[in-house]
């Protein structure tokens, strides 16, 4: 008895350890995905006030018109960049060209031209957004000392002298430390930002980046700060001038961080900062609708017939064996079947939820049949016998008495099968549902994609901004799957009857 009790305790311990390991790995997975996806649920916006003079005919506005208005407003904020084409290009690259689309739709709905300045909130580029979130590099500000005299050199650079003759030299000694990391340094002076090009005694040689240049001459001991960017230009996608512009925009209140609603309202885009999962979410819903309409009734009625009405013969045995085998067939085989039958034979369009739903319906049909038969088999034979003994026909006994008692198990199996279909990717890739979809579908016959395929597509993107976006879509998909499984558990507990 002692050995038996010890063996039982060890078995319980092994089971608890196994559950602990499984829960730990699941927690690590969910936490890592959640941390990676956290930044995708918010984004930074550029806030500009557009004058109503450029918006006189809202119904006739185009993307180009709004972009010209945005660029004109940016240039009015940073007029010192107007003479150099490269500097203007760096300023305009802060926000993508299609960032004006939400504003354009809002203006086109207006019946009367605006009379007051319009607050335009434009999505910043993905590299700018990641930089502001600290995912590329972060900078730190260090006071250097007080400025003395600012002079313009013949090369176009500026020489800034030290008001105390000691602070700049101490700063140079700090830069000469062999252990100091290699990174670019910006110098802030009276609202302007310069790039530190060189040092010369008690002076700094600077290249102007952004902000109005202070008047040449004595600077009245204005404070000088050094901004260590933590990296060099070659190691990041943003130039020193763009980072300087970001700092000045942030100080001027032109940048705000808000919830990324476009992740749920926008369709796919080639710009990560403008892309959303709305088309994939709606496409998944349409695909699941077709799958449910096709697979659930067919699966349930097939299970009822095989379990309650079909005679025990070699034919039904072969059918049952094949159903069990089909439940274990790799999902990509069903994709090949769907491409051969629905696309090549019936000539249905590619990349539509109708075909995707039919293919996934074939995939989960064996699972629904097996789960439904198990639920019907769990009903005690006494229920059938009692109904038949009271004069009910075979059909009445099954549909009036057996089926209602088996309904919780059947419904649970159907929901779990639908959850499996929602997470499938391979069959849909073979029927073309990997296509780029720029509009939210409105019917099962419109081109669409689904969440798993969108995850695959975004994860294969080369830009770094796709990583948090992919993690965010994974969170959305997991949320839907967990909700479906939770509904299945609650329905089983609510309606299940124990014998």
N, C-alpha and C positions, 0 to 999 in steps of 0.2 A: 504493500500500500504506500509505503514511504517513497519507493522508486516511482510508482505510478503518479503520485502527487507532484513529485519533483519534475517528472516528464511533462505533466500538464502545465505546471508553472512555466517551464522553459518554452513550451509551445505558445503560451499566451504572450510571453516576453518577445518571442520571435515575431509574432503577429503585430505586437505594438511597435517594435522596431521597424518592421516593414511599412506600416502605416505612417510612422514618423518620417521615414526616408521619403516616401511618396509625397507627403504633405510639404516637406521641406523643399523638394525639387519644384513642386508646383508654386510654392510661395516665392522662391527665387526667380522662377520664370515670370510670374505676374509682376513682381516688384521691379525687375530689370526692364520689362516692357513699359511699365507705367512711368518709370523715371525717364526713359528715353522718349516717351510720347508726351510728357508734361509740357515741353516747350511748344509743341505743335498746336496746343489748344489756346495759345495766345499769340499775338503778333504785334509788331510795331507799325504805326501808321504815320505818314507825313501829313500834317495839317496845314493847309494853305487857304487863304481868303481870296477867292477869285472875284474880280470886279464884274458887276453886272453888264458893263459896256461890251464885254466880249461874249455875252450870253444873250444877245438881243432876240435871237430866233431859236429857242430851245429845240423845237421840233425838227429843225434843219441841221442841227449840230452833228458832227461826225467825230470819230476818234481823233483824227488829225487836228481838228479845230481845238478840242479840249487839250490835247498835248501841247499845242502852241501856246494856249493860255497858261498852262501849268509852267511851261518853260519861261515864259515872260515873267511870271510871278517869282520863280526861283531866281531869275537874273536880277530882278529888282531887290531881292534880299542880299545877293552877293554880286554887286556891280563890278567889283574888282576883277572878276573872272571873265568879263565880257570880251576882252581883247584877244584872248587866246582860244583857239578852237579845241585844243586838247583839254584845257581846263574846263571849258564849257561841257565837253563830252563827259568828263568825270562827274560833273554836277548833275547832268541829265540822267546818268546811269544809276542814280540813287533809287529811282523808281522805275518799274518796267512800263513799256509803252501802253499795255492793255490795262494798267491799273485804273484808268479813268472810266472803264466800262460801267461799274456800278453808278458812278456819278452821271454818266451819259444817260443811262436808263431813267434815273430820277429826274433829270432835266427834261427828257423827252415826254414825260408824263405831265409836265406843267402846261397849263393852257394859257397862262399869262407870263411874259418874261419877268425874271426876278428884278426887283428894284433895289435890293440890298446885296452886299457881298455874300457869296455862297461859300460856306465852309466845306472845302473839299478834303476828304480823308482818303489818302492814297496809300496802297500797300507798298512798303519799301521792298527793295530787291532781296532775294533770299540770302545773299552774302551779308548785306547790311543787317538784316533781321537777326541772323545768327551771331554776328559780331556784337550787336546790342544785348543779346541774351548771354553773352560771355562764353559762347560755345567755340569760338575760334581763338581769340586771345583777349585778355583783359589788360587795361592800362592802369598805371598808378601815377599820381601826381606828387611831385616833390618840390618844395620851395627852394629857389636858388639864391635869391638876394634881391637887391634893388637895382633898377636900371639907371645907367648914367646917360650916355649920349648915343643916339641912333643915327647912323650915317649910311648913305647909299654908295656902294662901290661901283666901279666901272663895269664889272661883270654882271651887274644886276642884283647881286646879293646885298645883304645888309650886315653892317658891323655894329654890334651892341656892346658898349663898354660897361664896366662895373662901377657902380656909384661908390663902393667902399674899397675897391682894389683887392679885396681878399676873398669875397664870396665866390666869384667866378673861378678863381684859381683853385679854391677848395673843391668846387664842383668838377673841375678838370681832373684833379687828383683822384676823385671818386671814379671818374670814367676810366682813368688809366689803371685802375686796379685789375690785375690779371684774372681775378676770380669773378669779375663783373660779367653778367650775361651779355651776349651780343644782341642789341635791339635798336630800333630807330627811336629817336627822341624828338618830341615836339616842344617848342618853347612858346609859352603864352605871355603876351605883353599887351596890356590895355585893350583887350577884346580881339586881338589879332593872334593868329597862330602861325608860327614859323617852323621850318625844319632845320634842326641843328646840322649844319654842313661841316663845320670845323671849329677849332678853338685856336686862339692866338693871344697868348699872355693873359691879360685880364679882360679879354674881349671874346665874344662869340660871333662866329660867322653864320648867318642865317639866310635861308631861302623862304620867301613868303609863300604861304599856302592858301589861307582864307582869312576873311575878316578885314575890315578897313585898316590900312597901315597907319600907325600913329605918325604925327607930324615929326619930321626929322629935327634933330637937335637934342637938347636936354629933355629928359623924360620925367623930371621932377620926382626922382626916386620911386618910380612906379614898380610894384612888385613883379618879379619874374619867376615863373614856375616852369619846371621841366616835367613833361609827360612822357613816361617810359611806356612804350607800346608793347613791350614784351615779345616782340618778334621783328623780323626784317621784312621789307616789302616783298621779297622773292618768296617768302614762306606763307603768304596769305593772299586772298583774292582782292583785298581792298588796298588802294594806294594810301600813302600818307595824307594826301590832300583830301581824299574821301573821308578818312577818319577825322581830319580836322573839321571838315564840313559837318560831320555827325555831331561832334562836340559842340560846335556853335549852334546847330539846330536844336540840340537838346537844351542848351542853356537858354535859348530864346523861346522855349515852349512849343516848338514846331513838331515835336515827336511825342506820341502818346502810345501806350501799350493797352490793348483791349482784347477781349475774348475773340477768338478766331471763329466767328460764325460762318465764314465762307467754307470751312471744312464740311459743313452740313448742308450748305445752300448752293455751292458752286459745283459745276461739272468738272471733268478733268481738264487739265491745261498743260502746256509745255513749260509754263512758269510754276515752280513749286509754291511761290508765294500767293498765286491765284488759284491753284488747283483745289478741288474739293471732291468729296465722295458722294455727292447727292445722286449723280447718275448711277453709280454702283449700288447705292442703297435701294433706289427705286427699281433698278434692274434686278436686284436680288429678290425684292418683294414680288415683282411680276413673275420671275422664274419660279419662286416657291409657290405662287398661286397656281400656275399651270401644273407644276409637279403634284400639288395636293389634289387638284381637280381630276388629274389622270390616275395617279397611283393609289390614293386612299380608297376610293370606291371599288376600283378593280381588285385591289389587294384584299379588302375586307370580304367582298362577295366571293372571291376565289377561295379564301380561307373557309368561309361558311360552307361552300359546296364541298370542298375536300374533306372537311371535318365532320359534317353532319349528313350530307346527302350522297356523296360519291360512293359507289360500291367498291369493296376491297377487291381489287383485281391487279393484274400485272401492269396495266396501263396507268392506274393511279399510283402504283408504287414507283414507276418510272418518272412520273410527273413530280412526285414528292422528292425523289432523289435529285432531280434536276433543279428543283427550286432551292434545295439546300446547297447544291453546288454553285448556283448562280449567286448566292449571297456571299460567296468567298472569291468570286472572280474580281481581278483588279479593275479599278474604276476606269482606267484608260481604255480597256476593251469595250466598255459601253460607249466611250467617245468614238471609237472606230466604227462601232455599230450604228451610232447616230449619224455620223458623217456619211456612211454608205447608204443608209435607208432614207433618212429625212432629207439630206442635202442632194445626194446623187440620184436616188430613185424618185422621190416625191418632189425634187427641185424646189424645196423651201429655201427662203433667204438665209444667208449666214448671219451670225451674230445677233440673233433676236431671241428674246426670252421664250417665245413659243417653242422653238427647237430645243433650247436649253432645258426648259421644263420637261419636255417629253423625254430627253435623254436621261435626265436625273430621275424621272419617274420610273424608267426601266431599271435604273440603278438600285432604287430603294424598294421596288416592288417585291422582291423576294423577302426583304426584311419585314415589310408590313405583313406579308402572308404568314411568315413563321411566327411573328409576335401575335397576330390575331388567332392563329390556330392554338397557340399555347394558352391564350386567354379563354378561348372556348373550351379547351380541354380541362381547364381548372374548375369549371362549373360542375358541381356534383351530378352524377347520373340521376340521382333521385329527383332533381328538378324536371328533367325530361320525362321521367316515368310518371311523376305526379300529374304533369300536364296532359300526357297521353291517356292516363287513367281517368281523367275528368272529361274526356271526349274531344280534346283538341287534336287537330291534325298535326302532322309532322312539321309543316311550315309554321303553323301557329305556335307550336311548342318552341321552335327555334327562335322566331322573331318576337314573340310576346314574352318569353320567359328566359331563355338561355342568353340571347343577345343582350338584353339590358343588364344582366349580371356580369357579362364579359366585357361590357363597354369600357369600364375604366382601364382594363389591361389593353384593349384594342387601341384606345385613344392614346395611351402612354406609348405603345409601340409606334404608332403613326407619328407622334411628335418627335420621338427620338430619331426615327427614319428621316424626317424632314430636317432635323438638326444636322444629321450626317450629310444630307444633300446640300445644305447651305454652305458647308465647309469644303465642298469638292472643287477642285481646280482642273485636273487633267482632262476630264471629259469635255469641259467647256472650251479648253484651249483647242481641241481638235475640231470643234465646230465654229471656230472663228470669233468667240466672244472675248478675245484679247484685243479687239480693235480699239483705237482711240475714239472715245465718245465725248464730244464737246457739248452736247445738249442732254438735258434730262429727258428720258423716254416718257411718253404719255400713254403708251399702249404696249401690249406684248408683241406687237409687230414692228416696233421701232428698234433701231440698233441700240444695243445696251451692253454693259458689262456687269460683273458681279463683284462682290467684295473680295473673295479669295483671289480672283484674277487681277484685280486692282492692286492688291498687296504684292503679287508677283511682279507686276509691271513697275510699280514705284520702287520696289526693292532693287530692281535691276538698273535703276537710273544712276547716272554718273555723278550728279550733283549731290553734295553732302546734305542739302536741305531735304532730300527725299527720305532720309533715314528717320527723323522724328515724325514725318508725315505717315510713313509706312507703319510705324509703331502705333500711331493714333488710330489708323484704320483697323489694325489688329485688335486694339482695345474695343472699338465699336463692334467688330465681329464677335469677339469673345462675350461682350455684354449681351448681344442678341442670342448667342448659343446658350449662355448660362440662363437667360430668361426663359428660353424654350424648355430646357431641361428642368428648371424649377417649376414651370407650369405642369409638366408631366408628373413630377413628384407630388405636387399638391393635389392634382386631379386623382391620382391613384389613392392618396391618403383620404381624400374626401369621399370617394365613392366606393372604395374597395370594401368588400364584405368578407369576413373571415369565417371559415366553416369548421 
